[in-house]
Amino acid sequence: MNGASREALAAARERLDALTDNTSVDATALADELAAVTALLDREVSLRRVLTDPAQAAEAKAELVGRVLGGQVSAETADLVAGVVRSRWSQSRDLVDALEELADVADLTAAQRAGKLDNVEDELFRFGRIVSSSTELRAALTSRTAAGTAKGELLRSLLGGRAEATTERLVARLVTHPRGRSLEAGLESLSKLAADRRDRTVAIVTSAVPLSDGQKQKLAGSLAKLYGRQMHLNLDVDPEVLGGIRVQVGDEVINGSIADRLEDASRRMAG
């Protein structure tokens, strides 16, 4: 998002945080309703354009939301969406993207309240690794000809009882309503939202063998000092890493493996 849409999304996130700070608000139900509004506006292009038309008065757009959603969603959800459409959006699609993100954040908030956010972060990461390693699974989950119900059933067979309910919900929405995103991009986005939920940065750590608890704590502490914020480690094991570790934080890669050192030495000798 650029310009006005980025500012509008930031304001919407603040409204959502203020709403979900009230523990009497059911964050899971809120996520369901926001997802339903997202699906509605994704289908109804004309409605979406009216709600993002800069020529329309902000209050008129909010009143339209009230008429469309009245009796269909809770008062909290209707008020939140009304506030969102009062903002200025650079493109009509940005509004739908923002509502989808709010739905995901609401689900992650529910997980955080239940003390399950760490589990959800780890499960999203592991599921992404499983998908990337299985061409058949990825094809089944991203098929344009397969019905959404069939994809949902496949996900339930994979995750049902093996993952947190929030993880299942997030992945199911992504798979059944991808909205033009790749599965990998969607999972990465969800992982970042989960990390942002507690103001943490995700570090992808690849090692030849599993790290001990002591090694994980030491590495997390070192990275926290380096980046000036708490780090969440997503751990991956790759036997091709001959020793040490490889750490990726965003676009930055910290190479510490024997394989990387040998390759670097070979380049220097060849040069």
C-alpha positions in Angstrom: 0.0 0.0 0.0 1.1 3.6 -0.7 0.3 7.0 0.5 -3.3 7.4 1.8 -3.9 3.7 2.0 -0.9 3.1 4.2 -2.1 5.8 6.6 -5.7 4.5 6.5 -4.5 1.0 7.4 -2.4 2.2 10.3 -5.5 4.1 11.6 -7.6 0.9 11.2 -5.1 -1.2 13.1 -5.2 1.4 15.9 -9.0 1.1 16.0 -8.8 -2.7 16.1 -6.3 -2.6 18.9 -8.5 -0.3 20.9 -11.5 -2.5 20.3 -9.8 -5.8 21.2 -8.1 -4.3 24.3 -11.5 -4.7 25.8 -11.5 -8.4 26.8 -15.3 -8.6 26.6 -15.0 -8.4 22.8 -14.9 -11.9 21.3 -11.8 -11.5 19.0 -12.5 -14.8 17.2 -16.1 -13.8 16.3 -14.8 -10.4 15.2 -12.3 -12.1 12.9 -15.1 -14.2 11.4 -17.2 -11.2 10.7 -14.4 -9.1 9.3 -13.5 -12.1 7.0 -17.2 -12.2 5.8 -17.1 -8.4 5.1 -13.8 -9.0 3.2 -15.5 -11.7 1.0 -18.5 -9.4 0.4 -16.4 -6.5 -0.8 -14.2 -8.7 -2.8 -17.3 -9.9 -4.7 -19.2 -6.6 -4.9 -16.9 -4.4 -7.0 -19.4 -1.6 -7.3 -20.0 -1.4 -3.6 -16.3 -1.4 -3.0 -15.8 1.5 -5.4 -18.5 3.6 -3.8 -17.0 3.0 -0.3 -13.6 4.2 -1.5 -14.8 7.0 -3.8 -13.1 10.2 -2.6 -16.0 12.2 -4.1 -18.4 10.7 -1.6 -18.7 12.2 1.9 -17.1 10.1 4.7 -20.3 10.1 6.7 -22.4 9.0 3.7 -20.1 6.0 3.2 -20.2 5.1 6.9 -24.1 5.3 6.8 -24.0 3.0 3.7 -22.0 0.5 5.7 -24.5 0.6 8.5 -27.4 -0.1 6.1 -25.5 -3.0 4.3 -24.2 -4.6 7.5 -27.0 -3.8 9.9 -28.3 -7.0 11.5 -25.7 -9.1 9.7 -22.7 -8.5 12.0 -22.2 -7.2 15.5 -22.3 -3.5 16.4 -18.6 -3.6 17.1 -17.8 -5.0 13.6 -20.1 -2.5 11.9 -18.6 0.4 13.8 -15.1 -0.7 13.0 -15.8 -1.1 9.2 -17.6 2.3 9.2 -14.5 3.9 10.7 -12.4 2.2 8.1 -14.4 3.5 5.1 -14.3 7.1 6.5 -10.6 7.0 5.7 -9.2 7.8 2.3 -7.9 4.9 0.2 -5.6 5.1 -2.8 -7.2 2.1 -4.5 -10.5 0.3 -3.9 -8.7 -3.0 -3.6 -6.6 -1.6 -0.7 -9.8 -1.5 1.4 -10.4 -5.2 1.0 -6.7 -6.0 1.7 -7.0 -3.9 4.9 -10.1 -5.7 6.1 -8.5 -9.0 5.4 -5.5 -8.0 7.5 -7.7 -6.9 10.3 -9.5 -10.3 10.3 -6.1 -12.0 10.6 -4.9 -9.7 13.3 -8.1 -10.3 15.3 -7.6 -14.0 15.1 -4.0 -13.6 16.2 -5.2 -11.4 19.1 -7.4 -14.3 20.2 -4.4 -16.6 20.2 -2.4 -14.1 22.1 -5.1 -13.8 24.8 -5.1 -17.6 25.1 -1.3 -17.8 25.4 -1.1 -19.7 22.1 0.6 -17.1 19.9 4.0 -18.7 20.0 2.5 -22.0 18.9 0.7 -20.3 16.0 3.8 -18.6 14.8 5.7 -21.9 14.9 2.9 -23.8 13.2 2.6 -21.3 10.3 6.4 -21.5 9.7 6.4 -25.4 9.8 3.4 -25.6 7.5 5.1 -23.3 5.0 8.1 -25.6 5.1 5.9 -28.7 4.5 4.2 -27.0 1.5 7.5 -25.9 0.0 8.8 -29.5 0.2 5.8 -31.2 -1.3 4.9 -30.3 -4.9 1.8 -32.5 -4.8 0.5 -30.9 -1.7 1.1 -27.4 -3.0 -0.7 -28.2 -6.2 -3.7 -29.6 -4.4 -4.0 -26.5 -2.1 -3.5 -24.0 -4.9 -5.5 -25.7 -7.7 -7.9 -23.3 -9.4 -10.3 -26.1 -10.4 -10.6 -27.7 -6.9 -13.6 -26.5 -4.8 -12.9 -24.6 -1.7 -14.7 -27.3 0.4 -12.4 -29.9 -0.9 -9.3 -27.8 0.0 -10.9 -27.2 3.4 -11.3 -31.0 3.9 -7.7 -31.6 2.9 -6.5 -29.0 5.4 -8.6 -30.5 8.2 -7.0 -33.9 7.5 -3.6 -32.3 7.7 -4.0 -29.9 10.6 -7.1 -31.1 12.5 -6.1 -31.9 16.1 -2.5 -31.3 15.2 -2.4 -27.5 15.3 -3.9 -24.7 17.2 -7.5 -23.7 16.1 -6.2 -20.2 15.1 -3.6 -21.8 12.8 -6.3 -23.9 11.1 -8.6 -20.8 10.7 -5.8 -18.6 9.2 -4.5 -21.2 6.8 -8.1 -22.3 5.8 -9.0 -18.7 4.9 -5.8 -18.3 2.9 -6.2 -21.5 1.0 -10.0 -21.1 0.2 -9.8 -17.4 -0.5 -6.3 -16.6 -1.8 -7.4 -13.4 -3.6 -4.6 -13.7 -6.1 -1.8 -14.3 -3.6 0.6 -17.2 -3.8 0.3 -19.6 -0.8 3.9 -18.9 0.1 3.4 -15.1 0.1 0.2 -15.5 2.2 1.9 -17.7 4.8 4.8 -15.3 5.0 2.4 -12.4 5.5 0.7 -14.2 8.3 4.0 -15.0 10.0 4.9 -11.3 10.0 1.6 -10.3 11.4 2.0 -12.8 14.2 5.5 -11.4 15.0 4.2 -7.8 14.8 1.5 -8.8 17.2 4.0 -8.8 20.0 6.4 -6.3 18.4 9.0 -9.0 17.6 11.1 -9.7 14.6 11.3 -13.1 13.0 14.7 -14.7 12.4 14.8 -17.9 10.3 17.6 -20.0 11.7 18.9 -23.0 9.7 21.3 -25.4 11.3 22.6 -28.9 10.4 21.2 -30.3 13.7 18.5 -29.1 16.1 19.7 -26.4 18.5 19.6 -27.0 22.2 17.5 -24.8 24.5 20.6 -23.1 25.7 21.8 -22.4 22.2 18.4 -21.0 21.2 18.3 -18.7 24.2 21.9 -17.4 23.6 21.2 -16.8 19.9 17.9 -15.0 20.6 19.7 -12.8 23.1 22.5 -12.0 20.7 20.1 -11.1 17.9 18.0 -9.0 20.2 21.1 -7.0 21.1 22.1 -6.7 17.5 18.7 -5.5 16.2 17.5 -3.7 19.3 14.2 -5.7 19.7 13.0 -9.0 20.8 13.5 -11.8 18.3 11.3 -14.9 17.6 13.3 -17.8 16.1 11.8 -20.0 13.4 14.0 -23.0 13.4 14.8 -25.2 10.4 17.2 -28.2 10.1 19.1 -28.7 6.9 21.8 -31.4 6.8 23.6 -29.6 4.0 24.6 -26.9 6.5 27.9 -28.6 7.5 28.2 -26.8 10.8 27.2 -23.6 12.6 24.1 -21.7 11.6 22.5 -19.5 8.9 20.3 -16.7 10.1 17.9 -14.7 7.9 16.2 -11.6 9.3 14.0 -10.0 6.6 16.3 -9.5 3.6 19.5 -9.7 5.6 21.4 -13.0 5.8 24.0 -13.7 8.5 26.1 -16.6 7.3 27.8 -18.6 10.0 27.9 -22.1 8.6 31.0 -24.1 7.7 29.6 -24.6 4.2 29.3 -20.8 3.7 32.8 -20.2 5.1 34.3 -22.8 2.7 32.4 -21.2 -0.3 33.7 -17.8 0.7 37.2 -19.1 1.1 37.0 -20.7 -2.4 35.9 -17.5 -3.9 38.7 -15.6 -2.4 41.3 -18.2 -3.6 39.8 -18.1 -7.1 39.9 -14.3 -7.1 
